[in-house]
Structure formats: structure tokens, C-alpha cells
């Protein structure tokens, strides 16, 4: 397999799509929020980037869930392997592309995971704690957990719920083997990344991101469920329900996305410490040059 990873706004999707075009193959998305239908601008799907030289590159695990559902890594492993097996059977080299570090790591190493049910008693005991307090609890656990996406109290409580379950149950023995993958990281300069994030936020708001969130609320999805998804959905929902002014929403969201990108890079550096070899290519390198570098490595 070929894996393309990088922080938000690094250009990894366009790069993966170009590689898929050149290699005549397909992409498996590793993004924890792009699985939801109707959540397009807020999750940065950029579906036009999957069109290369007039050809739409087949892509998987995007738009597979209803908004309001809570997709998890256990389900991702299952869905990934279904697509991975299908591509291998058809003689295609799968390209895994995304920024959700734990999703990527879970399939590359074949982690044994539990399908963790809701723990209402635990949720009740945690419901009045602040996000800072919840994060402190989460940091006390030894096991691997994705802290990258924990930017709302609901997500932090779910993370604690998962860790608590792991203390008391052995993971199911699932037959997922580790996958040998060439891993390419898209390394974007910090200042350039910040500039692109800020520009992209402004552009998505102009394209109708606020209206997208408003439409989800009007369709019957609760504010609590949207806040659970974090980042754009958290802050835009807080604005729409009157908790934040537009200016507060914009400023706080911009800061949160910058922090998110920083946490993504921290996760990827951690992957290297955990034994993964990531071949980093500069984001500003011309596309053709990046493609040639990967072809040489393959």
C-alpha cells in the first residue's frame, strides 16, 4: 500500500489524487469526519481535487454515514479492510490518504480494537467537567488514544469511555495483520500552513459553510451532535445557537484549526518514534517532482 499523510491544508489530497491518476488506482480516505454525508465544506472534502485531467479518481470511505451518527475507529478498520481487500483482488495498489493519525496507524499496525458501547454511568459522572479537566483525565491513561481530535467535551468523554473499557476488557482477536506501506508525508512550512488555513477558512465561509451547518440543524440534527464533531461544526453551531458572536466564532475557530494542525504533526512525529518510516516531501515542491520522487521509491 501507499500512504499519503499530512496536516490540514498541506495539499495531501490533490497529491494523492494525482498519484492515483498516474498509477491507475484508487484512494481510501483516512479522515474521521469526511465519512458523513452533507458535511462537505466543514470537513474540507474538496471533492473537486479528486478530478485529475478530467478523470474522477475513485475514492472510498467518504459520504458513507448519515450526519448525526458517531462513526468510530472500530468501524473504520472494518470498512477499510473491505475496500483494501477489494482493491488488492483487482490488482490495484491502494492509496490511503488522510490526516487522522490514529485511523492511519490502526490499519498499518493492525491494532486489536474493541467495539466500545456507551457507558451511561460514566457519562453521567463526567458531564459537568470542563474540557481541560477531561483532557487531564485522558492524559492519565497509558494506552494509545487519538488526542488530535479531542476538542469538545463530548469527544473527550467518549475517549475516556473507550480507555475505561480497555482497562476492563481484552481486545477481540480480529484477523487484521499489519500492512507493509510506503509512507509519504507532506511537510508544509508552519507559516505557509497558517496562511493557507486562514485563507481556506475565509473561502469556505464565503462558499456557504455557515449555511451548511444551519441546514444540518434545520434537518433535525441536534446542536449537541454537531458540537461533538468539533472544529468547524462546534464553533459554527455555537454561533448559530447564540453562544458566540460571528467575530468570536471566527477568531476561536481559526485558532482551533491552527492548534489542530499542530497536533496532527505531533502525532505523525510520534509515529516515527513508534517505528514508522515516513518519507517527507516539501508541500511547495512541484507536483510532477513529488510524483517522480514517489515513483522512484516504489
N, C-alpha and C positions, 0 to 999 in steps of 0.2 A: 504494500500500500504506500501511497504518497500522502503525507500530512502537511498541510499549509496552516500555520498558526500565526497569530499576531494580535496586538491590541486593537481596539476600536479605532477606526479612521486610518488604518495602516495601508489599506488597499489590497488586503489579502483575497477578498472575493473576486475582484477583477483579475488578479494574478492567477488564482486557481481556475477560473473560467477559461482564461487564455491557455493555460496548460492543458486543460481538458479538451479544448479545441484541437490543439497541436497533437495530443496523444490519442485523440478519438476515444475519449472515455467520459465518465460521469462523476458528479460531485455528491458526497454525503455531507450534509451540514452538521456541524457540531456547535449549535447555538441553542441555549436553554430557553430562549423566548421566541425565536423565529418559527417554532413549531405551531404557533397559534394563528388561526385564520382571522382576518380582519385587523390584525395588529401589525401593520406594514411599516408606516413611517416611524412609529415609536421604537420598533425593533431594528430599524435600519436594514430591511431586507434588500433594498436596491436591486430589485429583480431585473432591471434593465442591464445590470452588469453580467448577467448570465447569457446575454446575447452577444456573440462574437462573430464578426464578419457576416452578419445576417442569420447566423445559426443559433438557435436556442439550445444551450447546453443542458442536458438532463440533470436535474438536481433533486435530491431526496431529503426527507425529514424537515421540510418546510411546509407550513399550512396543513398540518396533519391533525390538529386538535381544535376543538371549539374554544373560543375565548371564555375565560371564567373557570376552565378546568385547571388542574395543577399537575402538569407533566413532571416526571421525575427521572433521575438518573437510572433507576432500575428499568423503567420503560425505555429509556434511550438505548441502553445496552441491548435489549431485546430487538428493538426496531433497527438499530444499526446493523446487527448481525444478520437480520433478514435481508437487508439491502446488500450488505457486503458479500454474503453467500451468492446472491443472485448475480452480482457483477462478476465475481470470480468464475461462476459457472458459464457466463457468457464471454469469458476471456478478456474482460476489461480490467484495467489497473485502477482500483478505487482511489479517489482523491478525497480525503477527509479534510474539511476546511471549516475553521471557526475560531472563536475566541474564548469559549467556555473550557477553561483548563482542565477541570475535573472530568468533564464529559470526554475530552480527548484522552486523558490519562487512563480513564476507566476501561476504555476499549483497547488501548495499546498494551496495557499490562494485564488485562483480563481479570480485573478485580472481582472478588466474590462479594456480591451485594445482597442486602435484604430488601424485600418489599415491605417497607415500614408503614404500618397502619397508624391512624390518628390516635393520639393518647389524650383524651379529653381531660383527664385528671391533671396531667402535666400542663396542658394548655391553660387550664383554669388557674393553676398556681403561678404561671408566668405572665398572665395577661396584663398586669398592672406595672410590669417592669419597663424601664426605658430601654431604648436600643443599646445605649452604652452598657447598661447592666447586663443585658442579654449577651452582648458580644464578649463581656468579661467571663460569663459562664461558659460560652462556647470555646473560648481560648483555654479553658481548664482541661478540655478533653485532649487525649493523646492521639486519637485516630485521625486519619486524613479526612478533612472535610473542605468543601469549596467555600472559602470565606470571601471569594471575589464578588459574589452576587448578593451578599447579605447586607442590604441597605434599607431594609424595612423591618419593623418588629415582627411581622408575620413570618418573614423568611427566616429570621433568626430563631424564632420559636420552633419552626419546622426543622431547622438544622439541629437544635438541641434535642428535639424529639427523635431524630434519626440517631444521634450519638447515644442517647439513653437506651434506645432499642438495641444498639450494638453491644452495650455493656452486658445485656441480659440474654442475648440470643446469638447462636453461632450462625454465620452467613450460610445460606443454602449453597450446596455444591453444584454450581452451574458449569456446564462444559464449555466455557469461553476461554480459549487459550490466548496467550499474549500474541500480539501481531507484530511481525517484522515490518517496520515502516521507515522510509527515508523521511526525516522531519525537517521541513524548511520553515524558518522563522522570518517574518517580515519585520525588520528593525527600522523603526521610524524615529528620527531625531525628536527629542522631547519638545522643543519649541515648535517644530513643524506639526507635530501631533496635536499640540494645544491649539495651534492656529486652525488646523483642519476641523477639529472638534467644534470649535466656536463657530466657524463658518457653516458647518453642516447643521448645527442646531438652529441657527438663524434660517437657513434654507428650508429645513423640514417644517418649521413653524409657518413659514410663508406658503409651503405646499399644502398645508391643512392638517398638521399633526394634532392641533387642539381640537379641530372638528372631528378627527378620527376618534379621539378619546371621548368626546361628547356623544358621538354616535354609539359607542360601546355602552356608555352609561344609559343612554336612551333605549337601548335594546334590552335592558333588564339586568345587565351585569352590575353587581354591587360595587360601590366605591371601595369597599374593603378588599374585594377580589382584585381590582385594578391596582390598588396600592401595593398589594402583595407582589406584583410583578416588578416593582422597583423602578428606579431611574425615571424615564420619561412618563411612564404611566402613574407612578407615585406622585410626582410633582404637578403634572397637569391635572390630575384628579383633585389634588388638594386645592388647586386654584379654582377648579370648576365647582367645588362644593363650598367655596368661600373661606377656606382656611388660609390661603395665601393670595396676595395681590399678584397681578401679572408680573410686575417687576421682581417681587420676591421669588416667584416661581422660576423666572428666567435665570436669575442670579444663582439661586440654590441648585438648580438643575445643572447649569454649566459647571459649577464646582464639583458636583457629584459625578458627572461624566468624566471629568479630568481625574478624579480620585479613582474611579472605576478602571480607567486605562492603566493607571499606575499599579493598581492591584493585579491586573492581568499580567503585566510584565513581571511583577514579583512572583506570581505563580509559575510563569514559564522559566524564570531563573531557578526556582525551586525544583522544577522538573529536571533541570540539568544536574542539580545537586543529588537528585534521586536516581541518577544513572542514565538519563536520556541524552542522546547527542542531537543537538539542534544546530543545523547549518543556517546561520543568519545571513540574510541578504538585505542590503540597504533599500528602503522603500523608494528612494529617489532614483535608484538605478533604472535605466530604460527597460521597458517591458521585454523587448526582444533579448536583451542581455541577460535578464533574470531567467527567461525561459531556456536560453542556451546553457546557462550555469546548471540548471536542474537536469537538463538532458544529459549533460556530461556526468553528473553524479549518478543518474540512473544507470 
